[in-house]
């Protein structure tokens, strides 16, 4: 009787671990974001940085998209 109980506990632990792994990957995204060369960050002589308007626009779009994806992920 003891081996049956030990086997069933190990099976439940395995099933729980697999289910946890599958659920945790449910909201994982594998998208790669590439920012082209015209959307640059340039270092300035005073140590600050300057960004192009195209870079700012792309960044705002990316952040809006990420916020929407996060909302969708939380609703699931």
Buried (B, 14 or more C-beta within 10 A) or exposed (E): EEEEEEEEEEEEEEEEEEEEEEEEEEEEEEEEEEEEEEBEEEEEEEEEEEEEEEBEEBEEEEEEEEEEEEEEEEEE
